[in-house]
């Protein structure tokens, strides 16, 4: 008979970063800064203050809330009345307890207060940057300020998630991401080079130069590309090359 699995948090991480929708290549499906996934992001991808925040946190967890409605079926000549449950999508909250760090200019207390109601990416790691860990998006809420005299001041927050989180279950040597990482999809950006690169990494480029010209792909840099720079669309050869002239996408390498 196998022994039960137990786990204690000894090297936890709680990191946040405000969602920046102007970030190059931004997509609404992102669950972490830069479109990172739970198996690739680290504490360093979030707000610089996160490295010290974890030393303030005394508890952090994702709390699910079931959403269930019921349908009542009346009694009939051949059966009693019954109630049929209909489960809805579970909602989540990032619940944390921490020691107030109101004497720190860039502490967790200040971040929560400053970004109250903003949407933010979160990382909740139970073993540093290794699995098990979770990422997602929350709405920031300010924490407590002050309290009883001559006691260690504490605060609690419950940050509602705006969508289902992504969790990496397992260990550093054997883990699995749930739900699985989505494919990068169509390219949303293009960076100059010889050839340049489509972003996010692994994204599908427009099939032709004409398709690129009709798209909303964002050029990086936004100024005219230097001589010889181009990106290669899905069309092979020079006929599939295009460059940004500072105003629009044009065929061929930059002159």
N, C-alpha and C positions, 0 to 999 in steps of 0.2 A: 504494500500500500504506500502510495507516494505521500510525502510530507506536504502540508499546506504551504502555499506561496504567501509570504508576507513581505511587506516593503515599508521602509521608513524614509522620509525625506531628510537627507543630510546635506545636500548641496543643491538647494532649490534656486530657481530663477523666476523673477517676475519682471518682465520688460514691456514697455509701451512705446509707441511712436505714433504721432498724429498722422492721419491719412492725408497725403498730399496729392490731390487729383490733378495737379499741374505737372507732376513728375513725368519725365519722358517715358513714353510707352505705357502710361497708366491704363489699367483695365479694371472695371468694376468688380471683376471676379477675384481680384487679388486678395489673399488672406494674410500677407506679410509685406513689409517694405520691399520695393523692387520686384514684386511678384514672386518672392521666394516661397518655397514649400516647406512643410514642417520638418522634412528630413535634411534640409540644406541650411535653414536659417540658424543664426547664433545670436547670443545676447548682443554682440557688437553691431548687429544690423538695426538695432533699436536706439532709442534716446540714450545719449551718452551717460546720463545719470543712472541708468539701470544697473550699472556695475555696483553702485553703492546701495540702491534701493533694496536689493535682496537681503542685505544685512539688517534691514528694518522689518522685513516681513516675518510674521509669526505663524501665518496660516494663509494658504491660497488653494482654491479649488474651483472646478467647474461644477455648478449645481444645476441639474436638469429639472425642468418643471413639466409634468405631463399635461397634455391638452386632450381631454376626453369629453365627448358629448354622448348622450344616450337617446335611443329611440324606444318608446314604449309601445309594446304590442298588446292589445287588449285580449282578454280571455275570450275563448270561443267555445262552441259546444263540444269540441274535441280536445281542448287543451287550456291550461291556466295562462294567466297574463304573464308577460316577461319583459325584461328590459335588456336591450341589446346595446353594448358599449361600442362607440365608434371613435377610435383613437385619432387624434390630430397630430400635427408635427410638434415634437418636443421643443420647448424653448430653453435657453441656457443663460446663466449669469456667471460672471467671474467674481467670486466672493473672496475678499482678502481682509485680513486683520494685520495691522502693522503698528509699530512704535512711531508716534508722531515725530517727524524731523523738521519741525517748524523753525529751528535755529539754523537750518542749512538753506542757503540761497537757492540751490538747484535740487532740492530734495523731492521725494515722492509727494509730500504734502503740497508743495508748491505746484508741481506738475498737475496734480488732480484739480487744484483750485483754478489754476490758470486756464486749463483746457476743459473746464466744466461744459458738458453737452457736446463737445467735439467728438467725432468718430476717430477711433485709434485702433491700430493693430496691437495685438498682445501676443506675448510668448509666456507660457507657463511651463517651466521645466522642472521635473522632479529629480533629475540627476544631472545638473548643469546643462550643457548643450547637447548631451546625449539623451536618447529615449529612456524613459517615456516622457513625452512632451506634447504640448498642444499649442496651436495658433488659431487666430481668428480676428474678428473685428468687434469692438465694443463701443458703447457710448460712455464717455468719461463722466464721472460724477465726483464732486468735491468730497473730501473726507472731513472728519471732525477736526476742530481747532480748539485746543484748550481742554480743561477738565478739572478734576479735583486737585486740591493743593497737595504738594509734597508726595506725589505719586508719579510713576512713570506714565506719561500720557500715551494713550493708545487711540486707534481709530479703526473703523470698519467701513468698507464700501462694498456695494453690490453693483457691478457694472453689467448691464444687460447686453448680451450678444446680439448683433444685427443679423446673424445667419449661423448655420450649423458650423461648429469648429472642425478643424482637421487635427487628428491625433496620431502620433507615431507610437504604437504600442511595441514593447519589447525592450531590448537592450542595445548597447552600442555595437554588438556583434551579430544580433539577430532581431530585426524589427520589421514591422509592416505598417504602412500608412493607410489610415481609414478616414474618409473616403480616399481612394487612390488619387494620385496627382493627375490633374487634367492635362491634356496636350496643350502646347502653347498657342495653337490656333493660328489665325492669320496674323501676319506682321502688322504691328501698329507704329513702328518706327524704323528708320534706316540711318545708319552711321556711315559717314564718308570713309572711303578707303580704296585700295586697288587690288581686289575689290573690297567694297565696304561690307557691313554686316547688317542683317535684319534683326530687329528686336521685337519681343523678347527672344532670347536664344532658342534656336530650334523652330522658330515660327515659320509658317509657310509664306513665301514671298508672292506678290501679285504675279499672275500668269504671264502678263505681257507689259510692255511699257505703257500702252494705252490703259490697261487696268490700273497701273500705278497712278497714272495721271487722273483717273476718275476716283481714286481712293482718298482716304483721310490720313495716309501714312505721314508721320511727322519726320522731317529731316533734321539730322544732327551733324554739323551745326546748321543753324537756320539761315546763316549767311551763305553767299555763293561758295560752292565747293571749289577747292583749288584744282589746278590743271591736272588732268589724268584721273581724278577721283570718280568713282561710279559704284553703283550696286547692280547686281545681276538679277534680273527677274527670272520667272520660270522658263523663259525662252532662252535657249542656248545660243552662244556666240555673241558677236557684237550687236546683233539686232535686238538682244534682250537687255542691253546695258542702258542705264539711265543715270542722270545726275540732277542735283538741285541747283538752280541758278540764282537762288536768293528769293525767288518769287513763285516758282513752279517747277514741276518735274519735266525734264527735257530728255530726249533720246540721246544715247551715246555717252562717252566719258566727257567730263568737264573740259572745255577748250582752254 
